[in-house]
Amino acid sequence: MDGILLFNQKGELFKFLRNIKQNIKREVESYDHDYILNVSEEDFYQYLFSKYSLSPLKIYEDKIYISE
């Protein structure tokens, strides 16, 4: 999820995070029940985590500016 603006272009971080949560839920529900019952819980968790996790913020103090 690199390259995502902090507030999803419109300052709506809550909606952005809720959308990620819904995407995860949809993906899990899209799998066959047998797959979910038989897949390694840790492997599945790691897959989802790597796909949907967000990178921590990087603040570059030397690039801070105010615009009007």
PyMOL commands that place a pseudoatom at each C-alpha (Angstrom):
pseudoatom trace, name=CA, resn=MET, resi=1, chain=A, elem=C, hetatm=0, pos=[0.000, 0.000, 0.000]
pseudoatom trace, name=CA, resn=ASP, resi=2, chain=A, elem=C, hetatm=0, pos=[2.895, 2.302, -0.652]
pseudoatom trace, name=CA, resn=GLY, resi=3, chain=A, elem=C, hetatm=0, pos=[2.254, 5.697, -2.145]
pseudoatom trace, name=CA, resn=ILE, resi=4, chain=A, elem=C, hetatm=0, pos=[-1.058, 6.289, -0.366]
pseudoatom trace, name=CA, resn=LEU, resi=5, chain=A, elem=C, hetatm=0, pos=[-1.666, 9.839, 0.744]
pseudoatom trace, name=CA, resn=LEU, resi=6, chain=A, elem=C, hetatm=0, pos=[-2.088, 10.271, 4.479]
pseudoatom trace, name=CA, resn=PHE, resi=7, chain=A, elem=C, hetatm=0, pos=[-5.748, 11.209, 4.384]
pseudoatom trace, name=CA, resn=ASN, resi=8, chain=A, elem=C, hetatm=0, pos=[-6.769, 9.606, 1.109]
pseudoatom trace, name=CA, resn=GLN, resi=9, chain=A, elem=C, hetatm=0, pos=[-6.763, 12.912, -0.796]
pseudoatom trace, name=CA, resn=LYS, resi=10, chain=A, elem=C, hetatm=0, pos=[-9.846, 14.306, 0.984]
pseudoatom trace, name=CA, resn=GLY, resi=11, chain=A, elem=C, hetatm=0, pos=[-8.924, 14.138, 4.658]
pseudoatom trace, name=CA, resn=GLU, resi=12, chain=A, elem=C, hetatm=0, pos=[-11.135, 11.112, 5.327]
pseudoatom trace, name=CA, resn=LEU, resi=13, chain=A, elem=C, hetatm=0, pos=[-8.821, 8.769, 7.183]
pseudoatom trace, name=CA, resn=PHE, resi=14, chain=A, elem=C, hetatm=0, pos=[-11.696, 7.033, 8.999]
pseudoatom trace, name=CA, resn=LYS, resi=15, chain=A, elem=C, hetatm=0, pos=[-13.387, 6.108, 5.709]
pseudoatom trace, name=CA, resn=PHE, resi=16, chain=A, elem=C, hetatm=0, pos=[-10.085, 4.963, 4.249]
pseudoatom trace, name=CA, resn=LEU, resi=17, chain=A, elem=C, hetatm=0, pos=[-9.380, 2.636, 7.189]
pseudoatom trace, name=CA, resn=ARG, resi=18, chain=A, elem=C, hetatm=0, pos=[-12.958, 1.348, 7.221]
pseudoatom trace, name=CA, resn=ASN, resi=19, chain=A, elem=C, hetatm=0, pos=[-12.591, 0.534, 3.518]
pseudoatom trace, name=CA, resn=ILE, resi=20, chain=A, elem=C, hetatm=0, pos=[-9.451, -1.498, 4.218]
pseudoatom trace, name=CA, resn=LYS, resi=21, chain=A, elem=C, hetatm=0, pos=[-11.317, -3.410, 6.932]
pseudoatom trace, name=CA, resn=GLN, resi=22, chain=A, elem=C, hetatm=0, pos=[-14.167, -4.150, 4.526]
pseudoatom trace, name=CA, resn=ASN, resi=23, chain=A, elem=C, hetatm=0, pos=[-11.712, -5.320, 1.865]
pseudoatom trace, name=CA, resn=ILE, resi=24, chain=A, elem=C, hetatm=0, pos=[-10.122, -7.750, 4.308]
pseudoatom trace, name=CA, resn=LYS, resi=25, chain=A, elem=C, hetatm=0, pos=[-13.522, -9.088, 5.340]
pseudoatom trace, name=CA, resn=ARG, resi=26, chain=A, elem=C, hetatm=0, pos=[-14.592, -9.497, 1.700]
pseudoatom trace, name=CA, resn=GLU, resi=27, chain=A, elem=C, hetatm=0, pos=[-11.395, -11.306, 0.829]
pseudoatom trace, name=CA, resn=VAL, resi=28, chain=A, elem=C, hetatm=0, pos=[-11.675, -13.737, 3.742]
pseudoatom trace, name=CA, resn=GLU, resi=29, chain=A, elem=C, hetatm=0, pos=[-15.336, -14.406, 2.914]
pseudoatom trace, name=CA, resn=SER, resi=30, chain=A, elem=C, hetatm=0, pos=[-14.443, -15.065, -0.731]
pseudoatom trace, name=CA, resn=TYR, resi=31, chain=A, elem=C, hetatm=0, pos=[-12.432, -18.164, 0.163]
pseudoatom trace, name=CA, resn=ASP, resi=32, chain=A, elem=C, hetatm=0, pos=[-14.026, -21.574, 0.241]
pseudoatom trace, name=CA, resn=HIS, resi=33, chain=A, elem=C, hetatm=0, pos=[-14.946, -22.742, 3.748]
pseudoatom trace, name=CA, resn=ASP, resi=34, chain=A, elem=C, hetatm=0, pos=[-12.742, -25.828, 3.375]
pseudoatom trace, name=CA, resn=TYR, resi=35, chain=A, elem=C, hetatm=0, pos=[-9.765, -23.650, 2.526]
pseudoatom trace, name=CA, resn=ILE, resi=36, chain=A, elem=C, hetatm=0, pos=[-10.280, -21.497, 5.624]
pseudoatom trace, name=CA, resn=LEU, resi=37, chain=A, elem=C, hetatm=0, pos=[-10.647, -24.562, 7.835]
pseudoatom trace, name=CA, resn=ASN, resi=38, chain=A, elem=C, hetatm=0, pos=[-7.476, -26.176, 6.488]
pseudoatom trace, name=CA, resn=VAL, resi=39, chain=A, elem=C, hetatm=0, pos=[-5.122, -23.266, 5.894]
pseudoatom trace, name=CA, resn=SER, resi=40, chain=A, elem=C, hetatm=0, pos=[-2.436, -22.482, 8.441]
pseudoatom trace, name=CA, resn=GLU, resi=41, chain=A, elem=C, hetatm=0, pos=[-3.832, -19.703, 10.597]
pseudoatom trace, name=CA, resn=GLU, resi=42, chain=A, elem=C, hetatm=0, pos=[-0.407, -18.097, 10.958]
pseudoatom trace, name=CA, resn=ASP, resi=43, chain=A, elem=C, hetatm=0, pos=[0.309, -18.228, 7.198]
pseudoatom trace, name=CA, resn=PHE, resi=44, chain=A, elem=C, hetatm=0, pos=[-3.080, -16.766, 6.350]
pseudoatom trace, name=CA, resn=TYR, resi=45, chain=A, elem=C, hetatm=0, pos=[-2.645, -14.024, 8.922]
pseudoatom trace, name=CA, resn=GLN, resi=46, chain=A, elem=C, hetatm=0, pos=[0.815, -13.178, 7.547]
pseudoatom trace, name=CA, resn=TYR, resi=47, chain=A, elem=C, hetatm=0, pos=[-0.570, -13.053, 4.004]
pseudoatom trace, name=CA, resn=LEU, resi=48, chain=A, elem=C, hetatm=0, pos=[-3.353, -10.642, 4.991]
pseudoatom trace, name=CA, resn=PHE, resi=49, chain=A, elem=C, hetatm=0, pos=[-1.035, -8.583, 7.157]
pseudoatom trace, name=CA, resn=SER, resi=50, chain=A, elem=C, hetatm=0, pos=[1.524, -8.155, 4.380]
pseudoatom trace, name=CA, resn=LYS, resi=51, chain=A, elem=C, hetatm=0, pos=[-1.173, -7.273, 1.850]
pseudoatom trace, name=CA, resn=TYR, resi=52, chain=A, elem=C, hetatm=0, pos=[-3.130, -4.767, 3.946]
pseudoatom trace, name=CA, resn=SER, resi=53, chain=A, elem=C, hetatm=0, pos=[-0.699, -3.325, 6.478]
pseudoatom trace, name=CA, resn=LEU, resi=54, chain=A, elem=C, hetatm=0, pos=[0.229, 0.338, 6.246]
pseudoatom trace, name=CA, resn=SER, resi=55, chain=A, elem=C, hetatm=0, pos=[3.735, 1.680, 6.528]
pseudoatom trace, name=CA, resn=PRO, resi=56, chain=A, elem=C, hetatm=0, pos=[4.434, 4.058, 9.403]
pseudoatom trace, name=CA, resn=LEU, resi=57, chain=A, elem=C, hetatm=0, pos=[4.518, 7.762, 8.649]
pseudoatom trace, name=CA, resn=LYS, resi=58, chain=A, elem=C, hetatm=0, pos=[7.800, 9.364, 7.701]
pseudoatom trace, name=CA, resn=ILE, resi=59, chain=A, elem=C, hetatm=0, pos=[8.063, 13.007, 8.672]
pseudoatom trace, name=CA, resn=TYR, resi=60, chain=A, elem=C, hetatm=0, pos=[10.794, 14.955, 6.934]
pseudoatom trace, name=CA, resn=GLU, resi=61, chain=A, elem=C, hetatm=0, pos=[11.242, 18.023, 9.109]
pseudoatom trace, name=CA, resn=ASP, resi=62, chain=A, elem=C, hetatm=0, pos=[13.494, 19.689, 6.542]
pseudoatom trace, name=CA, resn=LYS, resi=63, chain=A, elem=C, hetatm=0, pos=[10.641, 19.559, 3.978]
pseudoatom trace, name=CA, resn=ILE, resi=64, chain=A, elem=C, hetatm=0, pos=[7.883, 21.064, 6.125]
pseudoatom trace, name=CA, resn=TYR, resi=65, chain=A, elem=C, hetatm=0, pos=[6.278, 24.199, 4.696]
pseudoatom trace, name=CA, resn=ILE, resi=66, chain=A, elem=C, hetatm=0, pos=[3.116, 26.244, 4.987]
pseudoatom trace, name=CA, resn=SER, resi=67, chain=A, elem=C, hetatm=0, pos=[0.989, 27.029, 1.980]
pseudoatom trace, name=CA, resn=GLU, resi=68, chain=A, elem=C, hetatm=0, pos=[-2.029, 29.279, 1.708]
for i in range(1, 68): cmd.bond("trace and resi %d" % i, "trace and resi %d" % (i + 1))
show_as sticks, trace
zoom trace
